[in-house]
Amino acid sequence: MLSIKNTKIPDKKEDYIGVIDLGTTSIRFIVFNSAGEVLSESFQAIKQIYPQSGWVEEDPVEIWEVTQSVIDRSIKYSGINPDHILALGISNQRESTLIWDRQSGKPLSNLIVWQDRRTSDRCADLKNSGFEDVIKQKTGLTIDPYFSATKLEWLLKNDKTLISIAKTGNLLFGTVDSWIIFNLTGQHLTDYSNASRTMLFNIMNLTWDEELLDIFDIPSNILPETHPSFGNSIYGHTYDNSVFKQKIPICSVLGDQQAALFGQKCFSDGDIKCTFGTGSFMMMNTGSRIIFSKNNLLTTIFFGSNNNEVYFALEGSIYNTGSILQWLKEELGIINNYDEIEIQGSDVSYQDNLFLVPAFTGLGAPFWDPYARGLIIGLTRASGKKQIIRAALESMAFSARDVLLAMERDSKIKFREIKIDGGVSQNRLFCKILADITGIKIIKYDLKEFTALGSMYGAGIGIGIWDSPGEIKDERTPDEYLPEIGDYLRGRLYRNWSKAISFSRNWAKECE
């Protein structure tokens, strides 16, 4: 699917920033003016491949071809002169892993997507071998198939020819940002925010960690060079013969969730947002403080600035959110389009005996159970598609509350509000349910592109439009949703949700 949107006629004298937004199931190219207004946007879906149960892959060649296509169409159909694009930013799905040949530029594997579970047993072995503490202290991450390290280890161990290529210096590893940068510029680079999601990067000293590389038997010469998240031409210039037909500096790279936190202008210690996309990702800015979670959250790099300052964050990652609604439509067939969800779900009140646990690819934070599997529990003869749709919407809010409570315990902050974004946040019924289940104010702006906006802000700082994040202004007025149910009902619903979660735990392992 390809769509093109022009929201404002571009001023031929104005200068712009372009952002390549590499999502999990789609790629966008968005052109912004310096006020953060979207001038042109082109979107195209990418296919996911499921070779086995729990495996999720994508074709790197398709990703690159679609990237070029959306850039070309966005420029061509908007009338924007590429000469006026001062800088580029990149935001990308994190943790997803691929390898390619430096000389030919051809991928040597499919992209193994962050959702992939094939290394679950390897992660269990690492935990049983006592590596959990050292990995957490160096990377801020828990051992899980989610991250890049065990994916890369799996690739190297399952193709014996790759080590010989690595010895020649021609084998390259990267996340999706590195793959696109390489194709646009020939450089092998990534930023601190993406490196911090590999489970190979020491967030204390900002280097690839030799001890971790030894644990996973990964040669250091295949790793990309790491840089701060934004700066002037910090990631090189596009080739003259690229899709842009000229040299444009790439001035910012941010993992998608860090980019959304930046786009929401969560620049103060304690600011929090949650992006509801394919999965859900709740992130809190902790400033220069590194908070190692005691409640199964992740410590990660928020961004590295062009002034060599590094900001950190606490994060809770939930694997399935928008994918639940996709499942309702494409696998169950109980809706024909996503607009039906709000209508159908509004006909049902809160259900304290019917719950859907969407552990399609295991449970992320705060459970970290790769063997959990999805379930619907509490079905009766009266249960129909409206009840299942409502349970799906509620499940996303309950999952967010799981993470929110863990984040409050770690940060010792009682949150009163949270900013949200992502495709699912456009559903007004979901926003109401989220306020009810969490018991706090929900703030939502009428903008889907906060991930791209954050990368645009970074690129703008990189080229000097702003000197620092504090100078960025945004006059948008948000929608606000307040809780409408009482503490007693909220508590009862959440207790029963927690029981449902317990029934889903370790299911795949028990069924072996």
N, C-alpha and C positions, 0 to 999 in steps of 0.2 A: 504494500500500500504506500502511495506517495501523495503527499498533500503539500500545497504551497499557500502561504498566507502573506499578504501585504497589508499591514495595519496602518501605515502612514506613508504618504507620498514623500520620498526622500528629497531633501534639499540638495541640489547639485553642488552647492558651495560648502556643504557640511562635511565633516569628517566622521568616520564610523569605526566601530570595533566589531569584528566578526568572531563568533564563538562556535566551535565545533563541540557539540554536546553528544557524547558517545554513551547512550543509555544501554541497558541490558537487552531490551527488545526493539529499540529504535534508535535512529541517529538523526540529529537535527543540525542545521546550520542556521544561525540566527544573527542578523545584523542589527546592532544597537546604535543609537546616537549617544552623545555624551550625557544626556539626561536619563539614560537607562530605558528609553522607549524602544520598543521593538518595531523596526522598520520593515523587515522581511524575514520570513521563516520558511524553511523547507524541511519536510519530515518524511522519513521512509522507514518502514519496519524492516527488521532483520529476522531471519529464521533461527530457531533453536533446534538442535539435533539431540536426540535421546538414544544413544547406542545401546544402553542397558539401563535397567532400573537404577535410579539414583545418579546416573551420569547425565551431565548437561554440557553441550558443546556448541560452538558457533564457528562458521567458516571465516578465517581472517581475510581471505581474498574478497568475500562478499562484503565484509565490514569496510575494507578499503574502497571497493567499488561504489558502495552506497554513500560513503563519505564524500567521494568526488562528485557523485550525482547530485546530492542535496546542495553542495556548495555551488555547483554549476547552475542548477535550476533557480536557487535563491537569488543569485546575482543576475542571471539572464532575465527572469520574469519581473524583477523589481525595478530595473533600470538603474541600479546602483553601479557607479563607476568603481572598479576595483582599485583605481588609483587613490580613492578617498578612504580606503580601509587602512587605517594607520597601524593597526595591530591585530593580532589574533590571540584568542584564549582557547584553552581546551579544558573541558570537564569530562570525566569518564567513569564508567563502571569500574569499581576497584577489585583487586584480588584476582580477577580473571587472568589466565596465564597462557602464554604461547612462546614458542621459540622459532627462530628463522635464521636463514643463512645470510651472513653479511654481504657476500659477493653477489649472489644471485638476487637477493631480496625476497626470496620465496619462503613462505612458512614451511616449517618442518613438522608441524602438528596443527591440529585444530586448536582453537581457543578453548581451554577448559574454563568454564564459567564459574563464578564465585559460588553458585548454588550447588555445584557438583559434590557428590558424597563418596566418590570412589576410594578416597584415602581414609575412610572412617576407621578401619582396623589399624592402619599405620599410626593414626593419631592415638588410638587406645594403647598401642604398644609404647609410644613415646611417653605417655602419662605413666604407664606401669613401670617404665624404666627410670622414672624419677627426673624427667627433663622439664616438668611443668614450671617449677620455680625459676630456673635459670632463664627459660624462654620468656616468662612473664616479666622478670626484672629487667631484661634487656630490651624487650619489644613492647611491653604493655599489653600483650595479647594472650589469650588463652589458646591452648593447643586445640585446633579444630580444622577439619577439611576446608572450611571457608577460605582460609588464607592461602597464599601462593606457594609457600615452601614445599608442602607435601605434594602439591600438584606438579611442581617442577621436578622434584625428586622422582615422582612416578614416571614422568616423561623420559628422564634420563635413564632410568632403570629398565624401561620397557622397549627401548630402541638402542641396541649396543653400538650402532654406528655414530651416535651423537657425541660420545666422548671423544672419538677420534677427530670429529669436526671441531669440537671445543679446543683440542690441542693445537689446531691450526690458527685459532683466534677468530674463526668465522662463525661460530655459534653464538647467537644473541638471544637472551631472555628479556621479556618485557611484559608489562601490563598493557592495556589497550592504548593508553596515552603514548607509550614508547613506540608502539607499532605505527601509529599515525605520524608521530614526529619523524620517525625514520623515513617513512615514505614521502613526507613533505620536504625534508631537509637533508636526509642522509646522516643525521646525528643519532647517537644512541644514548638517550637521556630520559630521566624522570624527575619528579619533584619529591620533596620530603614527605608530603601527605600520602602519596601513593606508595613510596618506599616503605613507609611505616606500616603498611598493610600486608607486607609480604611474609612476615615472621622471620625475616633475615636481617632486618635493619635495626641497629642499636639507636634508640631514640634519645639516649643520653649524650652520646658523642657524635651522632649524625653520620655514622659510617656503616657500611656492610660489615657484619660482625664475623670475624674469623672462626670463633668457636661454634656459632650457629651454622656456618657453611660446612664445617667439619661434621656436625651432627647429621646434616642432610646430604653430605658428600657432593656438594655443589661447587664447581670451579669458579673462582672469583672473576675470571676474565670474561664470563658471559653476562655479567651484570651491567646495567646501565649506570652512567655517571649521574649523580644526584645533585640537585640544585634547589635553592629557595623556590617558593611557589610563584613568585612574580618578580619581574625586573625587565629592563629594556633589552629586547632581543636576546633574552637569556637562553632561549631554546633554539636559536638560530633563525635563519630566514628561509622562506619557501623558495624552491627552485624556480628559475625563470620559466621553465616549461611545465610547471605544476598547473593544477586546475585554476590557480589564480593568475597565471600568465605573467607573474612578476615576483620580485622579492618583497615579502611582507614579514616583519618580525613576529615571532611567536613569543609573547610577553607574559603569559601566565599558564600554568597547568595546576589543576586541583582535582583530587578525587571528588566524585560527585557529591558526597555528603558534606565534605568540608566546604565545597563550593556553595552548597545550599545554605550552610551556616553563615558563610560570608555574605551571600546574597540577601539573607534576612537581616543583615547588619547586626549580628550578634557579636559585637566587638568588645563587650564588657564581661568580665569574670562573672559567671553565674547565668549568663544569657543562655536560653535553651530553645531548640527547635526540633520538630520531627517531620521528616519527609515521608509521605505515604505514596510510594511508587510501586514497582514490582514487589519489593519488600518494604519494610519500615525501618527508619534509622533515626533514632533519637540521639541528639548530640548536645553537649553542654560545653561552652567555652570555659576553660579553667585558667586562662591567661598563661603566665609563665610557670604556674604550678603544675607539677606532675603528680596526679592523684592516682595511686595504684588501687584499683577497686578491690574491696573485700566482699563484694556482692555480685560477682560474676559479670561485671561490665568490662569494657575495653578501655585502655588508656592509649591515646593515639595522638599524632601530630595534627593540629588544626591547620597551621600554615607556617611556612618560613617566609619572612618578609624580605624586601629588597634592602633593608637596613640590618640584615643578619640577626634579626630577632626571631625567636621561635615561640609559637603559641601552641598550647596543648588542649586536649578535649577529653571528656568522658563520653563513651558511646555505648548504646545498646542496639544491636542489630537483630531485626526480626525478618526471617527469611521469606515469608509469604504474606502479601497484602493484596496488591493489585492482581497478583496471580490467582487469588481466590476468586475474584470476580471473573477473570478470564476462564477459570475452570467452570464456573456456573454457566457461562455462555457456550464454551467450545466443547467441553466434555459432557456436562450434564444436559445441556440444551434447554435449561429451564427459563432462560431469557434469550431474546433475539437481539437486543441491543442494550447498552449500559444505561441508557436513560430509564429503562424499566425498573432498575434496582430501587431508585428512590420512591417510585410510585408503589411498587409491590411491598417494599419493606415498611412503608408508612402505615399499612393496613394492620400491622401486628404490633402489640405492645411488648414490653420486656418479658422475656421467657426465663423463668428461674429453673426450668427442668429440661430445656433443649439447648445443647451447646455444640458448636462445630469447632474442632481444634484443627487448624490448617497446617499440620506438621507434614506437608507433602515431601519436604526434603529435610526432615528433622526439625528440631527446635533450636533457635539461636538464643540470644540473651533473654533472661538470665539463667537459662537451663543448660544450654550447650549439650544437647543430646542428639547426636547424628542418627541414632537408632529409633527415635520417636517417629511415629507415623500418624497421619490424620485420622480423625474419627468424627462421627456425628452420634451423639448419645442423648437419649431421652425421647427418641421417636415414639409416637403413638399412631393409631389409625387416623387421628385427626391432623397429623402433621402433613403439610403440603408444601408446595414450592415457595409460598410466601413466608412460611415459617423458616424454611432453610435459608432463604435470602436474608431474612432478618438476623438469623443466627450468624451468617457470614459477616454481616456488617458489625455485629456486636463483637465477634471474635477479634476483629482488628483493633477495637477499642480496648478490650481486655488485655490483649498482648501489649499494647502501649502502656497500660497501667502497670503491668508486670515490670517493665523497664523503668517507668517513672518512679515507682516505689524504691527500686534498687538504687537509682540515681540520687534520690533524696537521702537515703541512708549513707551513701558514700560521700556526698557533698555536704551533708548536714544542713541542707537548705530545704525549706518547705516551699515548694513552688506554688505560685498563685496564678500563673498563666504560662502558656506555651504557644509559640508561633508554629504554624503548620504550613506545609506546601506539598506539592506532588499531585499527580493526576487524581488520586482517590479523594483528596481534600476538596475537589470541586463538587463532591456529592454533599448537599446540604444536610440530608438526613444523617449521614455519617458524622458530620461535624457536631450535630446535636447529641448524638449517641456518645461521641467522644467526650463532650463536656459532662454528660451525666455520669459516665463510668469513671472518669478520672476525678471528677469533683472540682475542676479548676476551669478558669476562663480559657477559651480557645480563640486565638487570633489568626485570621486568615485573610490574606490579601488576594485581590482578584487578578492574580498573575500566576501562570503555571511555570514560568521559566526561571525560578529562583536559582536553580543550579547553574544555568547559563549566565544569569545575571551576576552571580558571584565571580565567575571566571572573567566576565566583562569588567567588573570592578577591579579585579587583580591586574588585568591587562592595562586598564586606565591608570592605575598607580604606576605600573611598569614604565609607561611612556610619559608620565608626568602630568596627566590631567588632574590627578589628586596627589598630594604629597604623602598622605597617610589615610588609613581607613576612616579616621575620625572626621575627615573633610567631606566624606560622601554624604549627600543629602538626598532624601526621597520623600516626596510629599503625598504618597499614596495613603488613602484612608482605608483601614481594614474593616472587615466584618468581624463581629465578636459574638461568641456563643457562650452562654452561661448555663451552669447545671440547673436542671428543672426537677430532679428527683431527690428524695431525702437520703440521709446517711444510712438509714436502716435497709432500704431496698438496695442501695448501692453495695452495702456490705454483704447482704445475702447473695446477690448476683455474683459478686466476686468470689465468695467462698465456694459456690457451686462450680464456677469456672475453674478454680484451682483443683477441685476434685476431678473434673474432666481432664485437665492437663495430666494429672497423675496416672490416669488410665492409659494415656497415649505413650508414656515414657518407655523407652527400651524395647518397643514392640518388635522392630525388625530383628533384633538380636534374639529375642525369646522365640521367634518363629523359625529360626534356623534349624 
